[in-house]
C-alpha cells in the first residue's frame, strides 16, 4: 500500500471541480477551494503578458499609497 507509513491521519487530495461530487460520496471531507496557476513564459506568452500587466498595475497602486509590496517566489 502506497501510504502505509504516511504520518498524517488524512491524505490531501487536490482535484478539479467536476470530481468533487464523486469524492464526497466516497466520504472525502471538503476543506477548501484551491487555486494556483503554473505556466511557462515561452509556452503561454499572451497569458504571461496579461498577468505581468495586472501585477504591474498593483505595484504602481501600492507605490502611490506608500506601501512596500512584498514579492515571494
CHARMM internal coordinates of N, CA and C (Angstrom, degrees):
IC EDIT
DIST 1 N 1 CA 1.4408
DIST 1 CA 1 C 1.5282
ANGL 1 N 1 CA 1 C 108.85
DIST 1 C 2 N 1.3201
ANGL 1 CA 1 C 2 N 117.10
DIHE 1 N 1 CA 1 C 2 N 131.56
DIST 2 N 2 CA 1.4625
ANGL 1 C 2 N 2 CA 122.06
DIHE 1 CA 1 C 2 N 2 CA -172.64
DIST 2 CA 2 C 1.5198
ANGL 2 N 2 CA 2 C 113.69
DIHE 1 C 2 N 2 CA 2 C -64.74
DIST 2 C 3 N 1.3265
ANGL 2 CA 2 C 3 N 119.11
DIHE 2 N 2 CA 2 C 3 N -33.36
DIST 3 N 3 CA 1.4611
ANGL 2 C 3 N 3 CA 121.50
DIHE 2 CA 2 C 3 N 3 CA -174.74
DIST 3 CA 3 C 1.5320
ANGL 3 N 3 CA 3 C 112.47
DIHE 2 C 3 N 3 CA 3 C -110.46
DIST 3 C 4 N 1.2974
ANGL 3 CA 3 C 4 N 118.33
DIHE 3 N 3 CA 3 C 4 N 24.50
DIST 4 N 4 CA 1.4655
ANGL 3 C 4 N 4 CA 122.30
DIHE 3 CA 3 C 4 N 4 CA -177.45
DIST 4 CA 4 C 1.5256
ANGL 4 N 4 CA 4 C 111.74
DIHE 3 C 4 N 4 CA 4 C -56.13
DIST 4 C 5 N 1.3247
ANGL 4 CA 4 C 5 N 118.04
DIHE 4 N 4 CA 4 C 5 N -43.40
DIST 5 N 5 CA 1.4619
ANGL 4 C 5 N 5 CA 121.79
DIHE 4 CA 4 C 5 N 5 CA -177.71
DIST 5 CA 5 C 1.5230
ANGL 5 N 5 CA 5 C 112.58
DIHE 4 C 5 N 5 CA 5 C -99.85
DIST 5 C 6 N 1.3097
ANGL 5 CA 5 C 6 N 117.45
DIHE 5 N 5 CA 5 C 6 N 20.35
DIST 6 N 6 CA 1.4586
ANGL 5 C 6 N 6 CA 122.19
DIHE 5 CA 5 C 6 N 6 CA -179.60
DIST 6 CA 6 C 1.5189
ANGL 6 N 6 CA 6 C 108.53
DIHE 5 C 6 N 6 CA 6 C -68.16
DIST 6 C 7 N 1.3357
ANGL 6 CA 6 C 7 N 118.32
DIHE 6 N 6 CA 6 C 7 N 126.94
DIST 7 N 7 CA 1.4572
ANGL 6 C 7 N 7 CA 122.28
DIHE 6 CA 6 C 7 N 7 CA -173.11
DIST 7 CA 7 C 1.5214
ANGL 7 N 7 CA 7 C 114.40
DIHE 6 C 7 N 7 CA 7 C -74.25
DIST 7 C 8 N 1.3168
ANGL 7 CA 7 C 8 N 118.20
DIHE 7 N 7 CA 7 C 8 N -28.73
DIST 8 N 8 CA 1.4622
ANGL 7 C 8 N 8 CA 120.36
DIHE 7 CA 7 C 8 N 8 CA -179.01
DIST 8 CA 8 C 1.5283
ANGL 8 N 8 CA 8 C 110.67
DIHE 7 C 8 N 8 CA 8 C -76.87
DIST 8 C 9 N 1.3234
ANGL 8 CA 8 C 9 N 115.67
DIHE 8 N 8 CA 8 C 9 N 157.16
DIST 9 N 9 CA 1.4604
ANGL 8 C 9 N 9 CA 120.40
DIHE 8 CA 8 C 9 N 9 CA 176.54
DIST 9 CA 9 C 1.5217
ANGL 9 N 9 CA 9 C 111.52
DIHE 8 C 9 N 9 CA 9 C -78.31
DIST 9 C 10 N 1.3093
ANGL 9 CA 9 C 10 N 115.93
DIHE 9 N 9 CA 9 C 10 N -12.48
DIST 10 N 10 CA 1.4613
ANGL 9 C 10 N 10 CA 121.03
DIHE 9 CA 9 C 10 N 10 CA -178.39
DIST 10 CA 10 C 1.5210
ANGL 10 N 10 CA 10 C 109.32
DIHE 9 C 10 N 10 CA 10 C -135.83
DIST 10 C 11 N 1.3107
ANGL 10 CA 10 C 11 N 115.33
DIHE 10 N 10 CA 10 C 11 N 158.28
DIST 11 N 11 CA 1.4596
ANGL 10 C 11 N 11 CA 121.41
DIHE 10 CA 10 C 11 N 11 CA 176.54
DIST 11 CA 11 C 1.5225
ANGL 11 N 11 CA 11 C 107.68
DIHE 10 C 11 N 11 CA 11 C -110.55
DIST 11 C 12 N 1.3361
ANGL 11 CA 11 C 12 N 118.12
DIHE 11 N 11 CA 11 C 12 N 116.32
DIST 12 N 12 CA 1.4644
ANGL 11 C 12 N 12 CA 120.20
DIHE 11 CA 11 C 12 N 12 CA 179.93
DIST 12 CA 12 C 1.5288
ANGL 12 N 12 CA 12 C 111.00
DIHE 11 C 12 N 12 CA 12 C -66.24
DIST 12 C 13 N 1.3159
ANGL 12 CA 12 C 13 N 116.15
DIHE 12 N 12 CA 12 C 13 N 137.32
DIST 13 N 13 CA 1.4604
ANGL 12 C 13 N 13 CA 121.75
DIHE 12 CA 12 C 13 N 13 CA 179.30
DIST 13 CA 13 C 1.5261
ANGL 13 N 13 CA 13 C 107.93
DIHE 12 C 13 N 13 CA 13 C -128.51
DIST 13 C 14 N 1.3131
ANGL 13 CA 13 C 14 N 116.47
DIHE 13 N 13 CA 13 C 14 N 129.25
DIST 14 N 14 CA 1.4613
ANGL 13 C 14 N 14 CA 121.54
DIHE 13 CA 13 C 14 N 14 CA 174.72
DIST 14 CA 14 C 1.5202
ANGL 14 N 14 CA 14 C 106.27
DIHE 13 C 14 N 14 CA 14 C -113.69
DIST 14 C 15 N 1.3193
ANGL 14 CA 14 C 15 N 115.81
DIHE 14 N 14 CA 14 C 15 N 127.67
DIST 15 N 15 CA 1.4536
ANGL 14 C 15 N 15 CA 120.10
DIHE 14 CA 14 C 15 N 15 CA -176.56
DIST 15 CA 15 C 1.5203
ANGL 15 N 15 CA 15 C 110.12
DIHE 14 C 15 N 15 CA 15 C -143.74
DIST 15 C 16 N 1.3091
ANGL 15 CA 15 C 16 N 115.77
DIHE 15 N 15 CA 15 C 16 N 170.10
DIST 16 N 16 CA 1.4588
ANGL 15 C 16 N 16 CA 118.68
DIHE 15 CA 15 C 16 N 16 CA 175.51
DIST 16 CA 16 C 1.5278
ANGL 16 N 16 CA 16 C 109.15
DIHE 15 C 16 N 16 CA 16 C -83.14
DIST 16 C 17 N 1.3197
ANGL 16 CA 16 C 17 N 115.29
DIHE 16 N 16 CA 16 C 17 N 164.92
DIST 17 N 17 CA 1.4653
ANGL 16 C 17 N 17 CA 122.01
DIHE 16 CA 16 C 17 N 17 CA -173.44
DIST 17 CA 17 C 1.5237
ANGL 17 N 17 CA 17 C 112.83
DIHE 16 C 17 N 17 CA 17 C -59.64
DIST 17 C 18 N 1.3126
ANGL 17 CA 17 C 18 N 117.80
DIHE 17 N 17 CA 17 C 18 N -31.90
DIST 18 N 18 CA 1.4680
ANGL 17 C 18 N 18 CA 120.65
DIHE 17 CA 17 C 18 N 18 CA -175.41
DIST 18 CA 18 C 1.5310
ANGL 18 N 18 CA 18 C 112.32
DIHE 17 C 18 N 18 CA 18 C -66.27
DIST 18 C 19 N 1.3259
ANGL 18 CA 18 C 19 N 117.42
DIHE 18 N 18 CA 18 C 19 N -24.91
DIST 19 N 19 CA 1.4676
ANGL 18 C 19 N 19 CA 121.00
DIHE 18 CA 18 C 19 N 19 CA -178.17
DIST 19 CA 19 C 1.5236
ANGL 19 N 19 CA 19 C 113.32
DIHE 18 C 19 N 19 CA 19 C -88.17
DIST 19 C 20 N 1.3225
ANGL 19 CA 19 C 20 N 118.07
DIHE 19 N 19 CA 19 C 20 N -11.69
DIST 20 N 20 CA 1.4654
ANGL 19 C 20 N 20 CA 121.52
DIHE 19 CA 19 C 20 N 20 CA -175.13
DIST 20 CA 20 C 1.5304
ANGL 20 N 20 CA 20 C 113.27
DIHE 19 C 20 N 20 CA 20 C -57.37
DIST 20 C 21 N 1.3412
ANGL 20 CA 20 C 21 N 120.90
DIHE 20 N 20 CA 20 C 21 N -48.48
DIST 21 N 21 CA 1.4724
ANGL 20 C 21 N 21 CA 119.35
DIHE 20 CA 20 C 21 N 21 CA -179.33
DIST 21 CA 21 C 1.5336
ANGL 21 N 21 CA 21 C 113.03
DIHE 20 C 21 N 21 CA 21 C -57.32
DIST 21 C 22 N 1.3050
ANGL 21 CA 21 C 22 N 117.30
DIHE 21 N 21 CA 21 C 22 N -42.12
DIST 22 N 22 CA 1.4688
ANGL 21 C 22 N 22 CA 120.19
DIHE 21 CA 21 C 22 N 22 CA 179.98
DIST 22 CA 22 C 1.5197
ANGL 22 N 22 CA 22 C 110.80
DIHE 21 C 22 N 22 CA 22 C -65.70
DIST 22 C 23 N 1.3237
ANGL 22 CA 22 C 23 N 117.17
DIHE 22 N 22 CA 22 C 23 N -41.28
DIST 23 N 23 CA 1.4627
ANGL 22 C 23 N 23 CA 120.22
DIHE 22 CA 22 C 23 N 23 CA 179.30
DIST 23 CA 23 C 1.5229
ANGL 23 N 23 CA 23 C 111.45
DIHE 22 C 23 N 23 CA 23 C -66.36
DIST 23 C 24 N 1.3275
ANGL 23 CA 23 C 24 N 117.45
DIHE 23 N 23 CA 23 C 24 N -38.63
DIST 24 N 24 CA 1.4634
ANGL 23 C 24 N 24 CA 120.17
DIHE 23 CA 23 C 24 N 24 CA 177.48
DIST 24 CA 24 C 1.5300
ANGL 24 N 24 CA 24 C 111.08
DIHE 23 C 24 N 24 CA 24 C -62.35
DIST 24 C 25 N 1.3314
ANGL 24 CA 24 C 25 N 116.84
DIHE 24 N 24 CA 24 C 25 N -38.44
DIST 25 N 25 CA 1.4712
ANGL 24 C 25 N 25 CA 120.40
DIHE 24 CA 24 C 25 N 25 CA 177.41
DIST 25 CA 25 C 1.5178
ANGL 25 N 25 CA 25 C 111.46
DIHE 24 C 25 N 25 CA 25 C -64.95
DIST 25 C 26 N 1.3208
ANGL 25 CA 25 C 26 N 116.86
DIHE 25 N 25 CA 25 C 26 N -26.85
DIST 26 N 26 CA 1.4603
ANGL 25 C 26 N 26 CA 121.16
DIHE 25 CA 25 C 26 N 26 CA 178.33
DIST 26 CA 26 C 1.5282
ANGL 26 N 26 CA 26 C 112.58
DIHE 25 C 26 N 26 CA 26 C -84.19
DIST 26 C 27 N 1.3394
ANGL 26 CA 26 C 27 N 116.27
DIHE 26 N 26 CA 26 C 27 N -1.29
DIST 27 N 27 CA 1.4594
ANGL 26 C 27 N 27 CA 119.95
DIHE 26 CA 26 C 27 N 27 CA 176.44
DIST 27 CA 27 C 1.5127
ANGL 27 N 27 CA 27 C 115.13
DIHE 26 C 27 N 27 CA 27 C 97.79
DIST 27 C 28 N 1.3139
ANGL 27 CA 27 C 28 N 117.48
DIHE 27 N 27 CA 27 C 28 N 10.83
DIST 28 N 28 CA 1.4598
ANGL 27 C 28 N 28 CA 120.49
DIHE 27 CA 27 C 28 N 28 CA 178.35
DIST 28 CA 28 C 1.5217
ANGL 28 N 28 CA 28 C 109.51
DIHE 27 C 28 N 28 CA 28 C -69.95
DIST 28 C 29 N 1.3081
ANGL 28 CA 28 C 29 N 117.01
DIHE 28 N 28 CA 28 C 29 N 140.71
DIST 29 N 29 CA 1.4619
ANGL 28 C 29 N 29 CA 121.84
DIHE 28 CA 28 C 29 N 29 CA 177.10
DIST 29 CA 29 C 1.5243
ANGL 29 N 29 CA 29 C 108.81
DIHE 28 C 29 N 29 CA 29 C -93.49
DIST 29 C 30 N 1.3381
ANGL 29 CA 29 C 30 N 116.49
DIHE 29 N 29 CA 29 C 30 N 120.31
DIST 30 N 30 CA 1.4555
ANGL 29 C 30 N 30 CA 120.67
DIHE 29 CA 29 C 30 N 30 CA 177.16
DIST 30 CA 30 C 1.5160
ANGL 30 N 30 CA 30 C 108.99
DIHE 29 C 30 N 30 CA 30 C -73.57
DIST 30 C 31 N 1.3288
ANGL 30 CA 30 C 31 N 117.10
DIHE 30 N 30 CA 30 C 31 N 129.05
DIST 31 N 31 CA 1.4587
ANGL 30 C 31 N 31 CA 120.67
DIHE 30 CA 30 C 31 N 31 CA -178.39
DIST 31 CA 31 C 1.5228
ANGL 31 N 31 CA 31 C 111.07
DIHE 30 C 31 N 31 CA 31 C -106.45
DIST 31 C 32 N 1.3318
ANGL 31 CA 31 C 32 N 117.40
DIHE 31 N 31 CA 31 C 32 N -51.44
DIST 32 N 32 CA 1.4630
ANGL 31 C 32 N 32 CA 119.49
DIHE 31 CA 31 C 32 N 32 CA -178.79
DIST 32 CA 32 C 1.5205
ANGL 32 N 32 CA 32 C 110.30
DIHE 31 C 32 N 32 CA 32 C -169.14
DIST 32 C 33 N 1.3230
ANGL 32 CA 32 C 33 N 114.11
DIHE 32 N 32 CA 32 C 33 N 162.27
DIST 33 N 33 CA 1.4539
ANGL 32 C 33 N 33 CA 120.41
DIHE 32 CA 32 C 33 N 33 CA 171.37
DIST 33 CA 33 C 1.5208
ANGL 33 N 33 CA 33 C 107.30
DIHE 32 C 33 N 33 CA 33 C -77.76
DIST 33 C 34 N 1.3026
ANGL 33 CA 33 C 34 N 116.57
DIHE 33 N 33 CA 33 C 34 N 144.08
DIST 34 N 34 CA 1.4570
ANGL 33 C 34 N 34 CA 121.94
DIHE 33 CA 33 C 34 N 34 CA -178.02
DIST 34 CA 34 C 1.5124
ANGL 34 N 34 CA 34 C 108.11
DIHE 33 C 34 N 34 CA 34 C -131.63
DIST 34 C 35 N 1.3052
ANGL 34 CA 34 C 35 N 116.85
DIHE 34 N 34 CA 34 C 35 N 131.53
DIST 35 N 35 CA 1.4585
ANGL 34 C 35 N 35 CA 120.09
DIHE 34 CA 34 C 35 N 35 CA -178.52
DIST 35 CA 35 C 1.5232
ANGL 35 N 35 CA 35 C 109.45
DIHE 34 C 35 N 35 CA 35 C -134.95
DIST 35 C 36 N 1.2964
ANGL 35 CA 35 C 36 N 115.79
DIHE 35 N 35 CA 35 C 36 N 121.36
DIST 36 N 36 CA 1.4532
ANGL 35 C 36 N 36 CA 120.75
DIHE 35 CA 35 C 36 N 36 CA 177.46
DIST 36 CA 36 C 1.5180
ANGL 36 N 36 CA 36 C 107.78
DIHE 35 C 36 N 36 CA 36 C -149.90
DIST 36 C 37 N 1.2879
ANGL 36 CA 36 C 37 N 116.58
DIHE 36 N 36 CA 36 C 37 N 141.77
DIST 37 N 37 CA 1.4558
ANGL 36 C 37 N 37 CA 120.26
DIHE 36 CA 36 C 37 N 37 CA 177.97
DIST 37 CA 37 C 1.5100
ANGL 37 N 37 CA 37 C 111.20
DIHE 36 C 37 N 37 CA 37 C -123.47
DIST 37 C 38 N 1.3002
ANGL 37 CA 37 C 38 N 116.13
DIHE 37 N 37 CA 37 C 38 N 138.83
DIST 38 N 38 CA 1.4590
ANGL 37 C 38 N 38 CA 122.05
DIHE 37 CA 37 C 38 N 38 CA 177.30
DIST 38 CA 38 C 1.5145
ANGL 38 N 38 CA 38 C 106.66
DIHE 37 C 38 N 38 CA 38 C -129.81
DIST 38 C 39 N 1.3118
ANGL 38 CA 38 C 39 N 116.35
DIHE 38 N 38 CA 38 C 39 N 131.27
DIST 39 N 39 CA 1.4589
ANGL 38 C 39 N 39 CA 119.67
DIHE 38 CA 38 C 39 N 39 CA 179.36
DIST 39 CA 39 C 1.5233
ANGL 39 N 39 CA 39 C 109.24
DIHE 38 C 39 N 39 CA 39 C -149.31
DIST 39 C 40 N 1.2892
ANGL 39 CA 39 C 40 N 115.44
DIHE 39 N 39 CA 39 C 40 N 158.33
DIST 40 N 40 CA 1.4559
ANGL 39 C 40 N 40 CA 121.44
DIHE 39 CA 39 C 40 N 40 CA 174.23
DIST 40 CA 40 C 1.5203
ANGL 40 N 40 CA 40 C 108.29
DIHE 39 C 40 N 40 CA 40 C -97.38
DIST 40 C 41 N 1.3108
ANGL 40 CA 40 C 41 N 116.23
DIHE 40 N 40 CA 40 C 41 N 133.51
DIST 41 N 41 CA 1.4585
ANGL 40 C 41 N 41 CA 120.78
DIHE 40 CA 40 C 41 N 41 CA -178.56
DIST 41 CA 41 C 1.5246
ANGL 41 N 41 CA 41 C 110.81
DIHE 40 C 41 N 41 CA 41 C -54.42
DIST 41 C 42 N 1.3112
ANGL 41 CA 41 C 42 N 117.63
DIHE 41 N 41 CA 41 C 42 N -45.15
DIST 42 N 42 CA 1.4514
ANGL 41 C 42 N 42 CA 121.51
DIHE 41 CA 41 C 42 N 42 CA -177.46
DIST 42 CA 42 C 1.5291
ANGL 42 N 42 CA 42 C 112.26
DIHE 41 C 42 N 42 CA 42 C -71.26
DIST 42 C 43 N 1.3251
ANGL 42 CA 42 C 43 N 117.55
DIHE 42 N 42 CA 42 C 43 N -26.11
DIST 43 N 43 CA 1.4559
ANGL 42 C 43 N 43 CA 121.16
DIHE 42 CA 42 C 43 N 43 CA -177.23
DIST 43 CA 43 C 1.5180
ANGL 43 N 43 CA 43 C 113.87
DIHE 42 C 43 N 43 CA 43 C -85.50
DIST 43 C 44 N 1.3135
ANGL 43 CA 43 C 44 N 117.04
DIHE 43 N 43 CA 43 C 44 N -23.03
DIST 44 N 44 CA 1.4687
ANGL 43 C 44 N 44 CA 122.02
DIHE 43 CA 43 C 44 N 44 CA -177.41
DIST 44 CA 44 C 1.5275
ANGL 44 N 44 CA 44 C 109.73
DIHE 43 C 44 N 44 CA 44 C -135.57
DIST 44 C 45 N 1.3204
ANGL 44 CA 44 C 45 N 119.51
DIHE 44 N 44 CA 44 C 45 N 63.80
DIST 45 N 45 CA 1.4775
ANGL 44 C 45 N 45 CA 120.30
DIHE 44 CA 44 C 45 N 45 CA -173.95
DIST 45 CA 45 C 1.5266
ANGL 45 N 45 CA 45 C 113.70
DIHE 44 C 45 N 45 CA 45 C -61.70
DIST 45 C 46 N 1.3168
ANGL 45 CA 45 C 46 N 119.20
DIHE 45 N 45 CA 45 C 46 N -39.97
DIST 46 N 46 CA 1.4727
ANGL 45 C 46 N 46 CA 120.25
DIHE 45 CA 45 C 46 N 46 CA -179.20
DIST 46 CA 46 C 1.5244
ANGL 46 N 46 CA 46 C 110.97
DIHE 45 C 46 N 46 CA 46 C -67.46
DIST 46 C 47 N 1.3265
ANGL 46 CA 46 C 47 N 116.68
DIHE 46 N 46 CA 46 C 47 N -42.68
DIST 47 N 47 CA 1.4563
ANGL 46 C 47 N 47 CA 120.02
DIHE 46 CA 46 C 47 N 47 CA 178.93
DIST 47 CA 47 C 1.5254
ANGL 47 N 47 CA 47 C 110.43
DIHE 46 C 47 N 47 CA 47 C -65.55
DIST 47 C 48 N 1.3266
ANGL 47 CA 47 C 48 N 116.91
DIHE 47 N 47 CA 47 C 48 N -40.59
DIST 48 N 48 CA 1.4641
ANGL 47 C 48 N 48 CA 121.19
DIHE 47 CA 47 C 48 N 48 CA 178.76
DIST 48 CA 48 C 1.5295
ANGL 48 N 48 CA 48 C 109.92
DIHE 47 C 48 N 48 CA 48 C -60.77
DIST 48 C 49 N 1.3317
ANGL 48 CA 48 C 49 N 118.22
DIHE 48 N 48 CA 48 C 49 N -45.59
DIST 49 N 49 CA 1.4635
ANGL 48 C 49 N 49 CA 121.27
DIHE 48 CA 48 C 49 N 49 CA 178.97
DIST 49 CA 49 C 1.5289
ANGL 49 N 49 CA 49 C 110.70
DIHE 48 C 49 N 49 CA 49 C -61.95
DIST 49 C 50 N 1.3405
ANGL 49 CA 49 C 50 N 116.56
DIHE 49 N 49 CA 49 C 50 N -40.45
DIST 50 N 50 CA 1.4615
ANGL 49 C 50 N 50 CA 120.97
DIHE 49 CA 49 C 50 N 50 CA 178.74
DIST 50 CA 50 C 1.5367
ANGL 50 N 50 CA 50 C 110.73
DIHE 49 C 50 N 50 CA 50 C -59.84
DIST 50 C 51 N 1.3123
ANGL 50 CA 50 C 51 N 117.29
DIHE 50 N 50 CA 50 C 51 N -50.03
DIST 51 N 51 CA 1.4679
ANGL 50 C 51 N 51 CA 121.92
DIHE 50 CA 50 C 51 N 51 CA -179.13
DIST 51 CA 51 C 1.5229
ANGL 51 N 51 CA 51 C 110.01
DIHE 50 C 51 N 51 CA 51 C -65.05
DIST 51 C 52 N 1.3188
ANGL 51 CA 51 C 52 N 117.00
DIHE 51 N 51 CA 51 C 52 N -40.44
DIST 52 N 52 CA 1.4613
ANGL 51 C 52 N 52 CA 120.98
DIHE 51 CA 51 C 52 N 52 CA 179.24
DIST 52 CA 52 C 1.5256
ANGL 52 N 52 CA 52 C 111.00
DIHE 51 C 52 N 52 CA 52 C -61.59
DIST 52 C 53 N 1.3389
ANGL 52 CA 52 C 53 N 117.71
DIHE 52 N 52 CA 52 C 53 N -43.90
DIST 53 N 53 CA 1.4689
ANGL 52 C 53 N 53 CA 121.11
DIHE 52 CA 52 C 53 N 53 CA 178.25
DIST 53 CA 53 C 1.5308
ANGL 53 N 53 CA 53 C 110.52
DIHE 52 C 53 N 53 CA 53 C -64.14
DIST 53 C 54 N 1.3291
ANGL 53 CA 53 C 54 N 116.63
DIHE 53 N 53 CA 53 C 54 N -41.49
DIST 54 N 54 CA 1.4599
ANGL 53 C 54 N 54 CA 120.96
DIHE 53 CA 53 C 54 N 54 CA -179.60
DIST 54 CA 54 C 1.5315
ANGL 54 N 54 CA 54 C 110.92
DIHE 53 C 54 N 54 CA 54 C -60.11
DIST 54 C 55 N 1.3359
ANGL 54 CA 54 C 55 N 117.35
DIHE 54 N 54 CA 54 C 55 N -50.63
DIST 55 N 55 CA 1.4590
ANGL 54 C 55 N 55 CA 119.91
DIHE 54 CA 54 C 55 N 55 CA -178.34
DIST 55 CA 55 C 1.5195
ANGL 55 N 55 CA 55 C 112.38
DIHE 54 C 55 N 55 CA 55 C -71.75
DIST 55 C 56 N 1.3197
ANGL 55 CA 55 C 56 N 117.84
DIHE 55 N 55 CA 55 C 56 N -27.88
DIST 56 N 56 CA 1.4648
ANGL 55 C 56 N 56 CA 120.24
DIHE 55 CA 55 C 56 N 56 CA 175.09
DIST 56 CA 56 C 1.5238
ANGL 56 N 56 CA 56 C 110.24
DIHE 55 C 56 N 56 CA 56 C -63.55
DIST 56 C 57 N 1.3286
ANGL 56 CA 56 C 57 N 116.62
DIHE 56 N 56 CA 56 C 57 N -40.80
DIST 57 N 57 CA 1.4658
ANGL 56 C 57 N 57 CA 120.63
DIHE 56 CA 56 C 57 N 57 CA 177.32
DIST 57 CA 57 C 1.5338
ANGL 57 N 57 CA 57 C 110.79
DIHE 56 C 57 N 57 CA 57 C -63.47
DIST 57 C 58 N 1.3190
ANGL 57 CA 57 C 58 N 116.86
DIHE 57 N 57 CA 57 C 58 N -40.46
DIST 58 N 58 CA 1.4665
ANGL 57 C 58 N 58 CA 119.73
DIHE 57 CA 57 C 58 N 58 CA 178.22
DIST 58 CA 58 C 1.5184
ANGL 58 N 58 CA 58 C 111.45
DIHE 57 C 58 N 58 CA 58 C -63.21
DIST 58 C 59 N 1.3284
ANGL 58 CA 58 C 59 N 116.89
DIHE 58 N 58 CA 58 C 59 N -40.16
DIST 59 N 59 CA 1.4592
ANGL 58 C 59 N 59 CA 120.15
DIHE 58 CA 58 C 59 N 59 CA 179.37
DIST 59 CA 59 C 1.5257
ANGL 59 N 59 CA 59 C 111.11
DIHE 58 C 59 N 59 CA 59 C -65.01
DIST 59 C 60 N 1.3351
ANGL 59 CA 59 C 60 N 117.34
DIHE 59 N 59 CA 59 C 60 N -40.36
DIST 60 N 60 CA 1.4679
ANGL 59 C 60 N 60 CA 121.05
DIHE 59 CA 59 C 60 N 60 CA 178.04
DIST 60 CA 60 C 1.5261
ANGL 60 N 60 CA 60 C 109.97
DIHE 59 C 60 N 60 CA 60 C -62.08
DIST 60 C 61 N 1.3310
ANGL 60 CA 60 C 61 N 116.57
DIHE 60 N 60 CA 60 C 61 N -44.35
DIST 61 N 61 CA 1.4784
ANGL 60 C 61 N 61 CA 119.94
DIHE 60 CA 60 C 61 N 61 CA 178.50
DIST 61 CA 61 C 1.5180
ANGL 61 N 61 CA 61 C 111.40
DIHE 60 C 61 N 61 CA 61 C -62.21
DIST 61 C 62 N 1.3374
ANGL 61 CA 61 C 62 N 116.21
DIHE 61 N 61 CA 61 C 62 N -42.20
DIST 62 N 62 CA 1.4634
ANGL 61 C 62 N 62 CA 119.89
DIHE 61 CA 61 C 62 N 62 CA -179.81
DIST 62 CA 62 C 1.5216
ANGL 62 N 62 CA 62 C 110.45
DIHE 61 C 62 N 62 CA 62 C -62.55
DIST 62 C 63 N 1.3241
ANGL 62 CA 62 C 63 N 116.99
DIHE 62 N 62 CA 62 C 63 N -41.11
DIST 63 N 63 CA 1.4611
ANGL 62 C 63 N 63 CA 120.30
DIHE 62 CA 62 C 63 N 63 CA 179.11
DIST 63 CA 63 C 1.5238
ANGL 63 N 63 CA 63 C 111.04
DIHE 62 C 63 N 63 CA 63 C -65.06
DIST 63 C 64 N 1.3250
ANGL 63 CA 63 C 64 N 117.54
DIHE 63 N 63 CA 63 C 64 N -38.53
DIST 64 N 64 CA 1.4723
ANGL 63 C 64 N 64 CA 121.43
DIHE 63 CA 63 C 64 N 64 CA 179.04
DIST 64 CA 64 C 1.5307
ANGL 64 N 64 CA 64 C 111.02
DIHE 63 C 64 N 64 CA 64 C -62.13
DIST 64 C 65 N 1.3170
ANGL 64 CA 64 C 65 N 116.71
DIHE 64 N 64 CA 64 C 65 N -32.99
DIST 65 N 65 CA 1.4629
ANGL 64 C 65 N 65 CA 121.39
DIHE 64 CA 64 C 65 N 65 CA -178.16
DIST 65 CA 65 C 1.5261
ANGL 65 N 65 CA 65 C 112.36
DIHE 64 C 65 N 65 CA 65 C -94.73
DIST 65 C 66 N 1.3350
ANGL 65 CA 65 C 66 N 115.90
DIHE 65 N 65 CA 65 C 66 N 6.76
DIST 66 N 66 CA 1.4701
ANGL 65 C 66 N 66 CA 120.11
DIHE 65 CA 65 C 66 N 66 CA 177.25
DIST 66 CA 66 C 1.5139
ANGL 66 N 66 CA 66 C 114.03
DIHE 65 C 66 N 66 CA 66 C 71.90
DIST 66 C 67 N 1.3122
ANGL 66 CA 66 C 67 N 116.99
DIHE 66 N 66 CA 66 C 67 N 22.33
DIST 67 N 67 CA 1.4612
ANGL 66 C 67 N 67 CA 120.39
DIHE 66 CA 66 C 67 N 67 CA 179.52
DIST 67 CA 67 C 1.5241
ANGL 67 N 67 CA 67 C 110.13
DIHE 66 C 67 N 67 CA 67 C -89.56
DIST 67 C 68 N 1.2886
ANGL 67 CA 67 C 68 N 115.55
DIHE 67 N 67 CA 67 C 68 N 150.58
DIST 68 N 68 CA 1.4644
ANGL 67 C 68 N 68 CA 121.07
DIHE 67 CA 67 C 68 N 68 CA 175.24
DIST 68 CA 68 C 1.5220
ANGL 68 N 68 CA 68 C 108.33
DIHE 67 C 68 N 68 CA 68 C -103.37
DIST 68 C 69 N 1.3319
ANGL 68 CA 68 C 69 N 117.19
DIHE 68 N 68 CA 68 C 69 N 98.30
DIST 69 N 69 CA 1.4658
ANGL 68 C 69 N 69 CA 118.27
DIHE 68 CA 68 C 69 N 69 CA -179.81
DIST 69 CA 69 C 1.5128
ANGL 69 N 69 CA 69 C 111.25
DIHE 68 C 69 N 69 CA 69 C -68.68
DIST 69 C 70 N 1.2959
ANGL 69 CA 69 C 70 N 116.14
DIHE 69 N 69 CA 69 C 70 N 144.46
DIST 70 N 70 CA 1.4655
ANGL 69 C 70 N 70 CA 120.50
DIHE 69 CA 69 C 70 N 70 CA 175.80
DIST 70 CA 70 C 1.4999
ANGL 70 N 70 CA 70 C 108.39
DIHE 69 C 70 N 70 CA 70 C -110.36
DIST 70 C 71 N 1.2935
ANGL 70 CA 70 C 71 N 115.98
DIHE 70 N 70 CA 70 C 71 N 130.50
DIST 71 N 71 CA 1.4579
ANGL 70 C 71 N 71 CA 121.99
DIHE 70 CA 70 C 71 N 71 CA 178.23
DIST 71 CA 71 C 1.5133
ANGL 71 N 71 CA 71 C 108.18
DIHE 70 C 71 N 71 CA 71 C -108.81
DIST 71 C 72 N 1.3185
ANGL 71 CA 71 C 72 N 117.01
DIHE 71 N 71 CA 71 C 72 N 128.46
DIST 72 N 72 CA 1.4575
ANGL 71 C 72 N 72 CA 119.42
DIHE 71 CA 71 C 72 N 72 CA 178.16
DIST 72 CA 72 C 1.5126
ANGL 72 N 72 CA 72 C 108.61
DIHE 71 C 72 N 72 CA 72 C -117.01
DIST 72 C 73 N 1.2920
ANGL 72 CA 72 C 73 N 114.93
DIHE 72 N 72 CA 72 C 73 N 143.80
DIST 73 N 73 CA 1.4633
ANGL 72 C 73 N 73 CA 120.57
DIHE 72 CA 72 C 73 N 73 CA 179.53
DIST 73 CA 73 C 1.5024
ANGL 73 N 73 CA 73 C 109.64
DIHE 72 C 73 N 73 CA 73 C -126.85
END
COOR INIT
IC SEED 1 N 1 CA 1 C
IC BUILD
